[in-house]
């Protein structure tokens, strides 16, 4: 395996050897702004090397394609702006000897002349740039060379910005020179394939995706870990070179195995909410988990070290690359363990999706605490879930006693309207966690369902019954209303005869029906938590306002067809919690029993004794 990362010096010397870089004609001209140039100088200057060549500032990648006509010419297909900048900076810093006969700028002949004069005439030509009044006067001084072009203007400005930035920030020039030559590096990607150069260029530059953090971390690990493992490595030893390449191949294979696991959809969906670390505002490298799911692992590792995500955590760490790699492997194995542990999977999944200020670092440190064990870890997770559910910070609306009362408050004028509660989702998801985390017969909760996911809240007993909702399509609307209210034993809510109803205008009927719906809600447990579930909207919106028997058939049919239905929802529609006589009806008594069952499940899960509950209520 060839080297992947080269210092700026090595790119022009040991890597290039007797070959030549060529910026091909199809590339756009050089156009780095003063702001970009200045930021590069400041970034390199602030980068701490700890006097080690292994710590480096990465200029991302350059992609090279050997010329068809001359194998000694390497066309710069991608990264030419960065490579050109380093060429100019080399000249400014007095390293022209590295560049002799190494660079052809074929975009424009006069631009190539400018580049060659910087290299060949070195300080004399650079002084003419620095001492010129402005670009126009500079072009006038070299009128016969046709320098008045945009790309030359940006090259001219780059040289002046180098000088101005170094002077303004009083940068130690000798230290900067040393750092730039040895600790600023490229990832070099030399293409040898049947793909045509122009096609490669179009692929890289048409809607291209910038080099991702995962690519850089991989390159850092493969390059540096193998070297650190071979303390006595000798550059001129064939045996050592073979061993080095074998180690790099092994590390590359191990990283591929990790990435394969992280590319599993359920894995990446589960751990995405854990990785809440934001990208540093100054960071130019993205860690895109959609492109490379292993970035989730890197983000989680970084969250144990810092408050923001930046590449320097991986390339300029106080720990060795070998230690970094070992920590990543240990973290990965822990996350695999958590993912496969039924209780931990569900407890942490609930916390990551519902806990404000969720801290992965907190739970990872707790897991690694030598005084802790697996059972204690689970108990701690349950305690944190309890805090989320019962909200101890809200004194007037906190504790099991309060929420137990809300769950069981399904009668009277002041009953709890769970349908309008912003806590409904948390409680319904919790019921899934309670049910599944302790039962090996159930599939794990879908990673995307620790929160409401493409779902609606749905009344089991219809909120607005079909026979009222569709009155405008019926020739016997009075009969439908009468039959529905008879079923509810609420005929007194509709004190009209058939003749009186028919004499009402459409507007009057609409107002009466709205009032009737409100009265039904006030006098029945329609909005109790025991009458509410979460259903995927593709299923729910197909129900309309069907009765229980129709909804039940639809739910069972969707389960058989592979649609995801929550365990709590399924239990309700198959009446799986208790023995019942009639499976085809959902009554107010069923709602009451379901409320009591929910309250009992929560009480048992959090191991709350009835005596404690009654005492706190008193």
N, C-alpha and C positions, 0 to 999 in steps of 0.2 A: 504494500500500500504506500503510495507516494505521500510526501508531506502535504498537509492541507493548508497550513498557516505559515506565512512568510513575513518577515519584517520588511519594511520599505527598502532597506538596503539589500536584503536577500532577493527581493523581487527583481531588482535590476542586475544582480550579480550571480549568485549561486543558482537561482532558478532560471534566469534568462540565458546564462552562459554566453554563447556566441550568437544567440538569436536576437531579434529586433521586435519591439512593440510597434504596432502600426494602428493609428486611429483611422479606420477606413473612410472612404469618401461618403458613404451613406449616413454617417453619424452627424448629428447636429453639432453646431459649433460650441466651443467652450462658453459656459454661462454661469459660473458661480458668483454670487453676489458678495459684496463687502461684508454683509452680515454673516453669511455662511463661512467666509474665510476667517473672520475674526473669531467666530464661535469655535471653529476647529483649533485655532491657535490656543485659545483659552482652555479648551477641553484637554488638549494634550499637556498643556502646562500644569493643569490642576491634577492630572492623573498621577497617582502615587505608584512608583515601581518597586519600592523597597529594595532598590539595587539588584533586582532580579530580572533577567531577560524573559522569564516565564510569565511574568505579569505584563499584560499588554493592552493597549487601546486599539480596538478593532475598527478598521475603516470599512467594514463589510466586505463584500466579495467583488472580484473582477472575473468576468467570463471571457475566455480566450478561445479562438478558433484558428488552427494552423492554416496558413494560406495554401490554396490548391496549387498555385504556381511555384511557391517557394516555401518549403517546410521550415525554413529558418525565420520566417516572418509570422508573428502571432498577431492576428487581428483582434482588437479589443472590442468585443461585441457588446459587453455590458460593463459599466463601471468606469467608462472613459473619463467622466468628469472628475472622479476621485483620483484616478491615476494621473491625469494631467495636472491636478493640483499638487500632488506629491512631486511631480517633475519640477514644477515651478518653485516649490519650496526647497527642494534639493539645491537648485541653482542659487536661490537667495542665500541659503545657509553655507554655500561654498563647497558643496559636494559634487561639482560638475564632473569630476573624473569618473564617478559611478555611471554617468549617463552617456558617455562618449559613444556615438554610433549605436544608441539603444532605442531611439524614439523617432518615429516618422509621423507627422501630423498631416494626413492626406486630405483633410476636409477642404483645405484651401492652400495653395502654394505659398502665398504671402504669409499666412499664419504659420506654416512650417518654417519659413525663413526666420520669423520672429522667434520661434522656439529654439532653432539651431543657434541663433545669435546669442540667446541667453546662455546656452551651454558653452559655446565656443569662445565667446568674447567675455564671458563671466562678469566680473565686477565692473568692467568698463561700461558694458551695455546696461547693466542693472543700475549703475549710477546715473546714466542718462535718463532712465525711467524715473528714478527717485527725485532727480533735480529738475525735471521738466515742470513747467508751470501748470500745464494740464495736458489732456490727451491730444487736443488739437495742435498745441505747440510741439508736442512730441512727434506727431505725424509729419508736421512741417519740417522738422529736423531730419526726417528720413523720407522725404517726399518721393524719392526714386524707388522706394520699396513697397509702396501701396499698402501701408499699414492701417488705413482708415476703414476698418471693418469691425463689426460688433464683437466677434470672438476675440480679436486682438485687444479691443478695449477692455474686456473682462480679464484677460491675461495681464495686461498693463496694470489694471486696478488691483489684481491679486498681489502683485509684487509690492505695490505701495501700501496695501493693507497689512501685509506681513510686517513691514517696517513700522507702520503707525501703531499697530496693536502691541508689538513687542516693546516699543518705546513707552506707550501710554501706561501699560501695566508693569513696566520695569521688570520684564522677564529676564531671568538669567540665561543669556544666550548659549553659553557653553553647556549648561545643564539641559537646555531645551534641545540642542543639537544631538546630544547623547541619547536623549529619550526618543526623539523622532526617528533616529536611525535604527535603534535596537528594540524599542517597545511599542512602536506603532506598526500594526500588522494588517495584512490582507488575507482573506480566504481566497485562494486561487483555484478556479475551476476551469481546467483546460479540457475542451470538448474533443473527443475522438469518436465520431459516429457518422452514420450515413446521412444525417440530417443536413440540409443545405444551410450555408451560412446566413443567407437572407431570411430563410424561414426561422432559423434560431433567433435572429435579431428581432423579427416580428413577434415571435412568441414571448420574448423577454420584455419587449417595449410596448406592446399593444395591451393596455389594461393590465400591466404586469403587477405582481404582488411583490413588495419589497422583501428582502431577506428576513426571515423570521427568527425570533429568539431561539427557537428549538434548534434551528440549523447551526446557529452560532455556539450554543451550549454543547451541542454534539461535537462540533469541530474542536472546541476547547478541551473537552474531556478526552476524545480520542487522541489528540495530539499530545497533551500534557500528562495525562495519567500514565500512559505507557512509558514515557520518559522518566517520570518520578518513580515508577516501579523498578526501573533499571538504573540503580544508583551509579554503577560503574560502567555505564554505556560509553563505548568508544566509536566515534564517527567513522573511523577507518577500518573497523572490524566487520567483515562480511557476516560473521556469526551473530554479532550484536544487532546488525541491521535486520537480519532475518528474524531474530527473536522479537525485535521491536515491532516489525510488521505483523508478526503472529499475535502479539498482544493487542495491537490496534484492531486487528480483525476480530479478535475475541470481544473486545469492548464494544465494537460496532454491532456485533451480533447481539450482545446483551442489551444494548440500547434499543435495537429493533424488537426484541422480545418485550421490553417494557412498553414501547410504543404500540405494539400489537394489542396488549391488554387495555391500554388507555383509549385505543380506537374503538373498543366495544361501546356501542351506543349507550347501554345502560350504565356503564362505568362512568363515561364522560358526563352524562346527564346527572348522575348522582353527585359527583364531586364538584361540578361547576359552582353550585351555591356556596361551597366551602371556600373557594378561592376568591375572596373579596378584595384582595390587594389591588390597589390602583396603580397605573403606570406613572412613573415619575414624569412631571411636566416637561423636563428637559431631555427625556429619553427619546431617541429616534428609532429605536428597534421595537417592533411590536412583538408581543407574545400571543399570537392568535391561536386560540384553542380550537377554533373551527377548522383551521388548516392543519394544525398539529396538536391533537388532543393531549400529547405528553406535556404540553405547556402547562396543563393544569397541575401536574406533579411539580414542575419547576416553580410555579406560582406559590404552591403550598409550602415548598421548601423555603422560598424567599420570605414568605410571611412569618416564618419562625425566626428570621434574622433582621427584618427591617419593616418600616411602616409603608414604604412605597417600593414598587418594582422597578429595577433597573439592571441593565446587563452587567454593570460593574460588580454586582453581588457575586457573579459567577466568574468574572475574569480578573477581578482585583480584590479578592477576598483575603481576609487575614488567615484563612485556612488553606492548606494545600489543595490542589486539584484532586489528588487521591482521596483526601478526607472528604471533599465535596462529593465525589462519586460514591464513596461508601455511605455517606449520609443520605444521598438520594436513593440508594438501593435499600437501606434500612427503612426509610420513609415509605417507599413503594411497598415493601413487604407488610408494613403495618397497615397501610390502606387496603391492601388485598385482604388482610385478616379482618378488618372492620367490615369490609364489603360482604364477606361471607358469614359473619356472625349475625344471626337473625336479630337479636335484641339490639346490639350496637348499631347495626344498619338502620333500624327503624328509629331508635332514640336520637342518634346524631342527625339523621335525615330530617327529622322533625325540627330539631334545634337549628340546623343550618338554614332552614327555610322560613322559620317563624320567630327566631330570637333576634331582637334588635341588637346590633353591635356584636353579632356572633364572632367569636375569636377562635380560629383554628389553632393558633399557637397555644392558647389556654388548654385546649383539650389534648393536644399532642404532648405538652409538658406534663399534664396530669397522667397521661398514659405511661410516660417514661419515668414517672416518680417511683423510685425504688421501694417506697413504703406503700405503694398501691398494688392491687391485683385486679384481675379482670372483673370479678364480682363487685368490688368497691367502685371501679370505674363505671359500671352500669348503674349502680345506686346513685352516683354523683350525677349522671346524665338524667336520671328520673327526677332527681331533686330540681334540676334546672328546668326540666319540662314543667314541673309543678309550679315553678315561679312564673313561667310564661302563661300557663293556663289560668292560675288564680290571681296573678298580678298583685303581688304583695305591696307594690309601691302605691297602689290606689287604695287608701285606707277604707273608703266608704263602699268600694266595689271589689273587695278582695277576699281571699280565703275560700276554703271549700264550703263552709256554711253558707256564704252568700250565693255562690254559684250553684250549690245544691238546691237552694230555694228557687233560683231562676229556672232551673231545669224542671222542677216539680210544680212550678206555678202555672198550671194550665187551666185553672178554673177561676171564676169570679170576674169582676169588672176590671181589675188591675193586673190581669195575667200578663206574663212576659211575651212580647212579640219578637220571637227569635228570627222571624223572616226579615225584619228590619235591623237586626243586631249586626254590628260589624265583627262580632265574635263568633258568629255561626260557623264560618269556614274553619277556624282553628279547632273548634270542638268536634266538628264532623270528621276532620282529618285525624284528630286525636283518637277517635273511636276506631278508625282503621288501624292505627299504630297499636292500640291496646289489643285489638283482636288478632292481628297477624303476628306481632312480635313474640307471642307466647304459644303459637299453634303451628307445628311443623307441617300440618296438612295444607296450609295455604301458601300460595306463591307470595314472594316478597312484594311489598307495595311498589308499584311502578315509580321510578325515580322522579318523574315529573309530577307525581300526584301527592307530594308532601305539601303542596298548595293547590288551590283550585286551578285546574288546567283544562281549558276549553270546556268548561262545565257551567251549568246553570244550577241555581238552587231550585228545587222542585218540591211542591206539595204532594204528599202521597194521597191523602184525601183531597180532592180537587178544591182549589181556592175559588175559582170561578167555574162552576160545573158546566159541562158541555151543553146541557139542556137549557142553561140560562145564556151562556156565551153565544149560542147560535140561534137565539130567538128570532132574529131578523130573517132567518132562512126557513122559518117554520110557519105552517098554517095553523098550528094549535099551540101557541106559546103559553097560553094560560094553563093548559093541561100539563105541560112540561114543568112549569114552576110549581104547580100544586103537587105533582108527584115527587119532585125533589124535596120540597119542604115537609111533605108527609114522611119521607124517609128520614129526614133530620129530626122529626117531631118538633118542627118549628113553624107550623102553619099560621100561628098568630102574627108572624112577621110580615104576612102578606094579606091584609084585610080587605080583599076585593073579590067581588063575584065575577063570573065569566063575562056578564054583560057590562059591568062597570069597567073592566079591563079593556074590553073592545072599544069602549067609547073614548079611551085615552088617546091623545095624539102621540106620534112617534117621539117627540121631544119629552113629553110627560113620562112616557114609558122608560126612556133612557135615564131620566133622573130618578125614577122610582127604583129601577134595577140597581143603579149605583148605591142608593141608600140601602137597598136590600142586601147587597154584598157586604157593606160595612156592618150591618146588623148581624149577619151570619158570622163574620169574623169576631165580633164582640161577644157573641153568645156561645161560641164553640171553640174547641182547642185547635182550630185550623193552623194557627201560627206557632204552635208549641214545637220544641225541638224534636219531639217524638213523631212529628208529622212532616219532617223535612229531610231531604237527602240531596246529594250532589250527583248530577248526571251529565254525561257528555252532551253538549248542546245538539249534536246530530241526532241523538236519541231523544233527548228531552223535547226538542221542538217538534218532533214527530208525534209526540203524545197529544199535543193540544191540551185539552183538559179532560182526558179520558178518566173513567172510573178505574178503581184499583185492579179489577180483573183484566182490563185491557192493558194497563201499564205493566202488570205482572207478566202477562204473556209477551209483551214487547221486550222487557228486560231479559227474560229467560232466552228469548229468541236471539237477542244481541249477544249474550254470553256464548251461546252455541255457535254463533257466527264469528267469534273471536274479538268482538268489541270489548274494550276495557270497561268493566263495571266495578265500582268500589265494593269492598267486602261488606261494609256496613249497609250500603244500599242493597246489595244482594240479599243479605240477611233479612232485611225488612220485607222484600218482595217475595221471599220464599218462606217467610215467617219462621226462620230457622232458630230463633231464640227460645221458643217454647212450643209445647204441644197445643194445637188449636183444632177446633172442630171444622171451621170453614176457612179454606185457603183462598177463596175467591172474593172475599169482602174485607175491607179495611174500615173498621168502625172507630168511633170515638173511644171506645174501651181499649182498642188496640193502640191508639195514640197514647192514652194514659199509661198503659203497660210498658210501651216502648220508652216513655219518659223515665219511668221508674227503673227500667233495665239500664238505660244510659247512666243514670245517677249511680246505680250500684256498680257498674263496670268501672267508672272513674274512681269511685271510693276504694274498690278492691285494688285497682292498679297502683294507686298511690299509698296503699296500705293505711288508709285512714280509718281509725276505729270509730264506731258509731257514738261511743261515749264522748270522744273528743269533739266530734261534730256537734253534738247536742250542747256540750259545755260552751263551745265557742259561739254557738247561736244564742245561748242565753246571755 
